[in-house]
């Protein structure tokens, strides 16, 4: 997913990671050079839906636009959500 709006410099990634602790997902979140934030998450469909709804509800004041894209994902090791730096 790609989030646009006031999503950098406001704790967006840390909040996503905190929310993820309550869900059985794995993935990562990072800032992009175009001032958006990319979130890639894997898990059961219902779990992902609940997680993204929680993120978007909690951060709705910061989000102006969301783009969802289904991807053929690499297998991510471990669980939880890691914060990546731009370019990782």
ZIBELNOR-V890297 format. One record per residue. N is the residue number from 0. RES is the residue in one letter. BURIAL is b if it has 24 or more other C-alpha atoms within 12 Angstrom, else e. Layout:
n = [N:N]
res = [RES:RES]
burial = [BURIAL:BURIAL]
This chain:
n = [0:1:2:3:4:5:6:7:8:9:10:11:12:13:14:15:16:17:18:19:20:21:22:23:24:25:26:27:28:29:30:31:32:33:34:35:36:37:38:39:40:41:42:43:44:45:46:47:48:49:50:51:52:53:54:55:56:57:58:59:60:61:62:63:64:65:66:67:68:69:70:71:72:73:74:75:76:77:78:79:80:81:82:83:84:85:86:87]
res = [X:X:X:X:X:X:X:X:X:X:X:X:X:X:X:X:X:X:X:X:X:X:X:X:X:X:X:X:X:X:X:X:X:X:X:X:X:X:X:X:X:X:X:X:X:X:X:X:X:X:X:X:X:X:X:X:X:X:X:X:X:X:X:X:X:X:X:X:X:X:X:X:X:X:X:X:X:X:X:X:X:X:X:X:X:X:X:X]
burial = [b:b:b:b:e:e:b:b:e:e:e:b:b:b:b:b:b:e:b:b:e:e:b:e:b:b:b:b:b:b:b:e:e:e:e:b:b:b:b:b:b:b:b:e:e:e:e:b:e:e:b:b:e:e:b:b:e:e:b:e:e:b:b:e:e:e:e:e:e:e:e:e:e:e:e:e:e:e:e:b:b:b:b:e:e:e:e:e]
